[in-house]
Amino acid sequence: MSAARLLAWGLFFLYALWATALSGLCATGPLGAFAPDLGLVLLFAWAARLPGSRAPLAALCVALARSAFSADPPLALAASQLTALGLFSALGAGLEVDRAVLRAVLCAAAAWLSALLLVGARALALGAEAALVADHPLWPGALATGLACLVLAPLAARLAGLSPLARVRP
């Protein structure tokens, strides 16, 4: 692995850290239910640009960054990010998912499925107190993530220092 690509992976992880920290900051406000998952937006902005073997590493970077700020189990976070990437890749085989509106709808669906998976992991961990976990609706965060993907994904695709990730050596 070249030094430029290694630096690009470090920058991708740093951007994922910042995105998840900003998501957590948005969640503490009065409209906390409408906090977008900006790490997922970053992943979806780069998922179509990364070669097939690099995309799962990007999903794991986002999951690791999110685990730094989350009480959710890291394995559940990794599963949710890899599931979102798998959904993106599966639909990318038949549709052009790098278009803005389709990517935003797919990102909102992946955010909802990811939140559902994480609520299930919390319910499993809490056992008898599972009813306390599912008090909040999941659709506001998914809607906010889809809208954030529509607006911010073109900007996330142009983040400084990440271009070596998309290049493939001949």
N, C-alpha and C positions, 0 to 999 in steps of 0.2 A: 504494500500500500504506500502510495507516495505521500510526501509530507503535506502537499496541498490538499489531498483528500482527507488526511488525518485531521488537519486544521479545520476543514469544512465540516467534518463530523462533530468536532468539538464545538464549533459555532452553532451547528444545528441543535445540539443538546442545550447550549446556552440560550438560544432563542426559545426552545421548548420550555426551559425553566422560567424564563420571563413570561411566556404566554400563560403557563399554568399559575404563576404567581399573580398575574393580572386578573385571571379568571377568579381566583380565590378572593382577591380584593373586591371585585365586582359582586361577589356572592355575599359579602358582609354588609352591603348597603340595603336600603329599603326595598329595592327591587331584586333581592337575592335570588328569587325563583327564576328570574329572567337572565341569570348570569350565563354567558356563552362558554362553551368549552373551547378555548382558543388553542389549546394543544391539538385538538382534533382538527381545527381549521388549518393549522400549520401542516399537519400530516396530510390532509386532503389537498392542500395547495401543491405539495411536492410528490404525492403518490404517483401521479401519471408521468412525472418527469424522471423518476428514478428507475433504473433498470430493475428487473424482477428480483434479483438477489439482494438488492440494497433496500427495498421497500420494507421488509420485515424488521431490518435493523433500525430504520427510522421510526417504526411503530414502537419498538422496544425503547428507543431513546425518549419518545414522548411519554411512554408508560413510566419509565424510570424518573423522569422529571416530575411527573404528576405524583408519584409516590413520595417525593420529597415534601410535598405540601398536603398530603391526604392521609386520612386515617384508614382508608380502604386497604385491604391486603394487596401487596404488590403483584401477586400472582393473578388476582382478579383484575387489576388494572392492565396488566400485560394481556390477559385474555380479551378484555374489552377493546383494547387498541388493535390487537391482531384480528379480532372479529370484524371491526370496522374496516380495516384494510382488506380483509378477505371479501367483504361485501363490495367494496370499491373495485377490487380486481375481478370478481366474478361478473359484475355488471359491466365492467370495462371491456370484457371480451365481446359483448354484443352491442353495446351502446358507446357513444362517444361521451364518456363521463367527465371529460375535462372542460366541457362547456359550462359556463357560469351558473345557469339556472339548474341544470341537472345535477351539477356538483353540489349546489346548495341544498337541494332537496335530498340528495343522498347523504349529505353531511348531517342534516337534521334527523333523518331516519337512523343514521348510525349513532348520533348522540342520544336519541331516545332508547335505542337498543342497548347502548353502553350503560346508560343510567339504570335501565331495567336489570341488567346483569349485575351491576354494583349494588342495587337495592336487594337483589336476591342473595348476594354474598353477605351483605350485612344481616339480612334476616336469618341466614344459616348460622352466622357467627353468634347472633343474639339468642337464637333458639326460641324460647317462649315469648320474648318481647318483640316478635316480628311485626306485630300490628303497629308498634310505635315507629317503625322504620318507614312504612309506606304512607305516612300522613300527608305528604306533599305530592302534588301532581308533577309528572315528569315532562309534560308537553311544553311548559314555558321555557325551560332551558333548551329543549330541542329546537323550538322555534327561534330563540335567540341565537343558537349556534348556526342554524341555517342562514339567518340574515347576516350574521357576522362572516360566514363563509362567502356569501354573495358579495359583500363589500370588501373584506380584507384578504381573501385568497389571492387576488392579483398582486396585492402588495407583498404578501408573504412569499410569493413565488420569486420576487425580485430582491429578497434580503441579501445584504452584502456578504460575500464570502462563501456562498453555498453553490455556486456554479460548478465546482469540480465534482460534486455529487452526481450531477446529471450526465457528465461526460463518460463515454465508454472508450477505452483504449482499443485501437485496431489490433 
